[in-house]
């Protein structure tokens, strides 16, 4: 299978890269030439992803808690050190979903969704975009935030998830308007 995109020489950072959509994104980026920083709250899962990427030794697995600014900064710094450059490709794929009737949903459950799905996207995007601007590589940069049609259409029994994904869509559009210049 061939690809129309060439990411040769690019450094990519993928949150939630230890499973699901994030893992699939890591595989595509690596296949198309990027060196990938696979970031996940679960380091063994991130390491499993790295083992599956070609070429061996070109990628790194890092533990990142997207809800913690210090963890985000540490993973970004480790990416820059180990991959010898600043990521110009960012994919925010880290996310969680909780099934619950909104009438019975605990505040803690709702806030966990907000922290991981929305705050995490904010913290990682801000850190990586600032790093790209600081190193004058922003013009070649791209940020992809994974959302869901649930954010546009709503989803019964997953109102907190849908709300955070809708917020990610609005956040992404707003950031694009700011950074387009």
C-alpha positions in Angstrom: 0.0 0.0 0.0 1.5 3.3 -1.0 0.8 6.7 0.5 0.4 10.1 -1.1 2.0 11.9 1.9 5.7 12.0 2.7 6.6 12.8 6.2 10.3 12.0 5.8 12.4 13.9 8.2 9.4 15.2 10.2 9.0 14.6 13.9 5.5 13.7 15.0 4.0 13.7 18.5 0.9 11.6 19.1 -1.0 11.6 22.4 -3.0 8.4 23.1 -0.5 6.6 20.9 -0.7 3.4 23.0 -4.0 2.2 21.5 -6.9 2.7 19.2 -6.9 5.6 16.8 -3.6 7.0 18.3 -1.8 3.7 17.6 -3.1 3.6 14.0 -2.0 7.2 13.5 1.5 6.4 14.8 1.7 3.5 12.3 0.7 5.6 9.3 3.1 8.5 10.3 6.0 6.1 10.7 5.1 4.2 7.5 5.2 7.6 5.7 8.6 8.5 7.1 8.0 10.4 10.3 9.9 9.8 13.5 7.2 9.4 16.1 7.0 10.3 19.7 4.3 7.9 21.0 2.9 9.5 24.1 0.4 7.8 26.4 -0.5 7.6 30.1 0.2 3.9 29.8 3.9 3.6 29.0 3.9 -0.2 28.3 1.1 0.4 25.7 3.2 3.2 24.1 6.2 0.9 24.1 4.1 -1.8 22.3 3.2 0.7 19.7 6.9 1.7 19.2 7.9 -1.9 18.7 5.4 -2.2 15.9 6.8 0.8 14.0 9.4 0.8 11.2 12.2 1.5 11.1 13.3 0.2 14.5 15.1 2.7 16.7 13.7 5.8 15.0 10.8 6.3 17.4 10.3 6.9 21.1 7.7 5.8 23.7 7.0 8.3 26.5 4.6 8.5 29.4 2.5 11.6 29.2 -0.4 12.6 31.4 -2.2 15.1 29.2 -3.9 16.6 32.2 -0.7 17.6 33.9 1.3 20.5 32.4 4.6 19.3 34.0 4.1 15.8 32.4 3.4 17.4 29.0 6.5 19.6 29.2 8.6 16.7 30.3 7.4 14.6 27.3 8.0 17.4 24.9 11.5 18.0 26.2 12.2 14.3 26.0 10.9 14.2 22.5 13.1 17.1 21.4 16.2 15.5 23.1 15.7 11.9 21.9 14.5 12.7 18.3 16.8 15.7 17.9 14.2 18.3 17.1 10.9 19.8 17.8 7.7 18.1 16.6 6.1 19.8 13.6 3.2 17.3 13.5 1.0 16.9 16.5 -2.0 14.6 16.8 -4.1 14.9 20.0 -5.7 11.5 20.2 -5.7 11.0 23.9 -9.2 10.7 25.1 -11.7 8.8 27.3 -15.3 8.0 27.2 -17.7 7.3 30.0 -21.2 5.9 29.7 -23.6 7.5 32.1 -27.0 9.0 32.1 -26.5 12.7 32.6 -29.1 12.8 35.4 -27.0 10.3 37.4 -23.5 11.3 36.3 -21.1 12.1 39.1 -19.4 15.5 38.9 -16.1 13.7 39.2 -16.9 11.6 36.1 -17.8 14.7 34.1 -14.7 16.6 35.2 -12.5 13.6 34.3 -13.8 13.8 30.8 -13.2 17.6 30.7 -9.7 17.2 32.0 -8.6 14.4 29.6 -10.5 15.3 26.5 -10.4 19.1 26.5 -7.8 20.3 29.0 -5.4 17.7 27.6 -5.9 18.9 24.1 -5.3 22.5 25.3 -2.1 21.8 27.3 -0.4 19.7 24.6 -1.4 22.0 21.8 -0.2 25.1 23.7 3.1 23.5 24.6 3.9 22.1 21.1 2.7 25.2 19.2 4.8 27.4 21.4 7.8 25.1 20.9 7.3 25.3 17.1 7.0 29.1 17.2 10.1 29.4 19.5 12.2 27.3 17.0 10.7 29.1 13.9 9.2 25.9 12.5 5.5 26.7 12.9 5.1 27.4 9.1 5.8 23.7 8.5 3.7 22.6 11.4 0.3 20.8 11.6 -2.0 20.0 14.5 -4.8 17.5 14.3 -7.2 17.2 17.2 -9.3 14.1 17.2 -13.0 14.8 18.0 -16.1 12.9 17.3 -19.4 13.3 15.5 -20.9 13.0 19.0 -19.5 16.5 19.6 -21.7 17.8 16.7 -24.8 15.6 17.1 -24.8 14.6 20.8 -24.9 11.0 22.0 -27.4 9.5 24.5 -25.7 8.1 27.7 -22.5 9.9 26.7 -23.4 13.5 27.2 -20.1 14.4 29.0 -18.0 12.8 26.2 -20.1 14.6 23.5 -19.8 17.9 25.3 -16.0 17.7 25.5 -15.7 16.6 21.9 -17.8 19.6 20.8 -15.6 21.8 22.8 -12.5 20.3 21.1 -14.1 21.2 17.7 -14.7 24.8 18.8 -11.2 25.0 20.4 -9.6 23.7 17.2 -11.4 26.2 15.0 -10.5 29.1 17.3 -6.8 28.1 17.4 -6.7 27.8 13.7 -8.0 31.3 13.3 -5.4 32.6 15.7 -2.5 30.7 14.2 -3.3 31.1 10.5 -1.4 34.3 10.4 
